[in-house]
Amino acid sequence: MTDADLSRANLSEAGLAGVDLSNADLTGADLSKANLSKANLSGAVLTGAKLDGARLFRRRSWSR
């Protein structure tokens, strides 16, 4: 999805872990509660995007 135009897209609760979104236009997109862990967002435009509750990092297990 490199260079994709996803402006104003409804991606709420989407499973986007590990997806290459580099240089994507996510202007005004709804990414609330989306899983973006390990997604490549380099160069992506996130102006006005909703990120409420989005997972941006992979959770670490603290148990030994």
C-alpha positions as CSV (number, residue, x, y, z in Angstrom):
1,M,0.0,0.0,0.0
2,T,3.0,2.2,-0.7
3,D,1.9,5.7,-1.9
4,A,-1.7,4.8,-1.4
5,D,-4.4,7.5,-1.2
6,L,-6.3,6.6,2.0
7,S,-7.4,10.1,2.8
8,R,-10.7,10.1,4.8
9,A,-10.8,6.3,4.8
10,N,-12.5,4.5,7.6
11,L,-9.8,2.1,8.9
12,S,-11.1,1.9,12.5
13,E,-10.2,-1.4,14.2
14,A,-8.3,-2.4,11.0
15,G,-5.5,-5.0,11.3
16,L,-2.6,-3.2,9.7
17,A,0.2,-4.7,11.7
18,G,3.3,-4.9,9.5
19,V,1.7,-3.2,6.5
20,D,3.9,-0.9,4.4
21,L,2.1,2.4,4.5
22,S,5.1,4.4,3.5
23,N,4.3,7.7,1.7
24,A,0.5,6.9,2.1
25,D,-1.9,9.8,2.4
26,L,-3.9,9.2,5.5
27,T,-5.2,12.8,5.8
28,G,-8.4,12.7,7.9
29,A,-8.5,8.9,8.0
30,D,-10.1,7.2,11.0
31,L,-7.5,4.8,12.4
32,S,-9.1,4.6,15.9
33,K,-8.4,1.2,17.5
34,A,-6.4,0.1,14.5
35,N,-3.5,-2.2,15.0
36,L,-0.5,-0.4,13.4
37,S,2.3,-2.3,15.3
38,K,5.3,-2.7,13.1
39,A,3.6,-0.8,10.2
40,N,5.9,1.3,8.1
41,L,4.6,4.8,8.3
42,S,7.7,6.6,7.0
43,G,6.7,9.5,4.9
44,A,3.0,9.0,5.5
45,V,0.8,12.0,5.9
46,L,-1.3,11.7,9.1
47,T,-2.7,15.3,9.2
48,G,-6.1,15.2,11.0
49,A,-6.1,11.4,11.3
50,K,-7.9,9.9,14.3
51,L,-5.6,7.7,16.3
52,D,-7.7,7.2,19.4
53,G,-6.9,3.8,20.9
54,A,-4.7,2.8,18.0
55,R,-1.9,0.3,18.8
56,L,1.3,1.8,17.4
57,F,3.8,-0.5,19.2
58,R,3.9,-4.2,19.8
59,R,3.2,-5.1,23.4
60,R,6.1,-6.6,25.3
61,S,5.8,-9.4,27.7
62,W,7.5,-8.5,30.9
63,S,7.3,-12.0,32.3
64,R,10.6,-14.0,32.6
